Amino acid sequence: MTRMRVRLTFPPERIQEPLIYHLVKDFDIITNIRRADVKSDYGWVALELEGDERNLEKGIAWLKAKGVTVDPIERDVIVP
C-alpha cells in the first residue's frame, strides 16, 4: 500500500460532482479528508490517499483529465 497527501482544486463546473466518491469506488483508493473549503464556484480539498500505487496513479490521472488540479502536499505545505 502506498500513501500520499494531495490538495485537489476543483474547477467551478466540477464542484457538484462526487469525484472523491469515484476515487473510492472506481479506483479502490482509501481517502481521508484533512481539510476542505467548498463554495458554489470554487473548492479545494486536502486528502490523504492510500492504495495500490497503480490505482493511485490511475485515479490521479482521471482527476486531472476532469480538470482537477492535483498538488502534492508534504507536511501541510503544497509542493510546487
Steps between C-alpha positions, in 0.01 A plus 500: 500500500618847410394813685510860376357841583358725233304819465224485240377828355173466313388711205153656542333253263618201713398628846173302507647171373583216743862468387639380834229232511620377160860481623380258766257299290670489160868499601486325840673793672454568871448872561528709815388863473738717704373846405258646250343822383216467254286785372250514216766608248828380650628212707807325629558194715815379675492119490704209618481224242592137559497211259688300244753727324356421158146584616622829649666592171186413303276691742716812487518485120119471491462806725737702282305398189189639674676837538585463869836643606693246709786634712711282732510605865790439733443581869210735421706688240409481132801385300544691170 
